[in-house]
Amino acid sequence: MCLGVPGKILKIYEENSIKMAEVDFNGVTMKVCLETTPQAKAGDYVIVHAGFAINLLEESEALETLAMLEQISELGKKEQD
């Protein structure tokens, strides 16, 4: 099973002739390859799997998904208590 996580593109740049982006995942930023989503631009949300942006996502869908992931995280914390 694969898990793609939504993130917001902060900036786009080239690294070794590869289209890359700095993507924010709820306060955590990482480098992501945009070669599979060349139409992506700063401010867009993308689904990221294994360091590659695999799909563009509407902001409302991204925020809904992030809220659900936060709820799952909170449930896990409650079970540990």
C-alpha positions as CSV (number, residue, x, y, z in Angstrom):
1,M,0.0,0.0,0.0
2,C,1.2,3.5,-0.8
3,L,0.6,6.6,1.1
4,G,0.8,10.0,-0.7
5,V,0.9,13.0,1.6
6,P,-0.3,16.5,0.5
7,G,2.0,19.4,0.7
8,K,2.1,23.0,-0.4
9,I,4.8,24.1,-2.9
10,L,6.8,27.0,-1.4
11,K,9.3,27.6,-4.2
12,I,10.4,25.9,-7.4
13,Y,14.0,25.6,-8.6
14,E,16.2,23.5,-10.8
15,E,18.8,21.1,-9.4
16,N,21.0,19.3,-11.9
17,S,18.5,20.1,-14.7
18,I,15.7,18.5,-12.7
19,K,12.6,20.5,-11.7
20,M,12.4,20.5,-7.9
21,A,10.4,22.2,-5.2
22,E,10.6,23.1,-1.5
23,V,7.3,21.7,-0.2
24,D,5.7,22.4,3.2
25,F,4.1,19.5,5.0
26,N,2.4,21.2,8.0
27,G,5.6,23.0,9.1
28,V,8.1,20.4,7.9
29,T,9.7,21.2,4.5
30,M,11.5,18.9,2.2
31,K,12.8,18.7,-1.4
32,V,10.4,17.2,-3.9
33,C,10.9,16.3,-7.5
34,L,8.3,17.9,-9.8
35,E,9.3,16.1,-13.1
36,T,6.1,14.1,-13.0
37,T,4.0,17.2,-12.4
38,P,5.6,19.9,-14.6
39,Q,2.5,22.1,-14.5
40,A,2.8,22.6,-10.8
41,K,3.6,26.1,-9.5
42,A,4.4,27.8,-6.2
43,G,1.3,27.9,-4.0
44,D,-0.1,24.6,-5.5
45,Y,-0.8,21.5,-3.4
46,V,0.7,18.3,-4.6
47,I,0.4,14.6,-3.4
48,V,4.0,13.4,-2.7
49,H,5.1,9.8,-2.5
50,A,8.8,8.8,-2.0
51,G,10.0,12.3,-2.8
52,F,8.1,12.7,-6.1
53,A,5.0,14.9,-6.6
54,I,2.6,12.5,-8.3
55,N,-0.5,14.7,-8.6
56,L,-1.8,18.2,-8.2
57,L,-4.6,18.6,-5.6
58,E,-7.2,21.3,-5.0
59,E,-6.5,23.3,-1.8
60,S,-9.8,22.3,-0.3
61,E,-9.0,18.6,-0.8
62,A,-5.5,19.0,0.6
63,L,-6.7,20.8,3.7
64,E,-9.4,18.1,4.2
65,T,-6.9,15.3,3.9
66,L,-4.5,17.1,6.3
67,A,-7.3,17.5,8.8
68,M,-8.1,13.8,8.6
69,L,-4.5,12.8,9.1
70,E,-4.3,15.1,12.2
71,Q,-7.5,13.4,13.6
72,I,-5.9,9.9,13.0
73,S,-2.7,11.1,14.8
74,E,-4.8,12.4,17.8
75,L,-6.6,9.1,18.0
76,G,-3.3,7.3,18.1
77,K,-2.1,9.5,20.9
78,K,-5.2,8.9,23.0
79,E,-4.8,5.1,22.6
80,Q,-1.3,5.3,23.9
81,D,-2.4,7.1,27.1
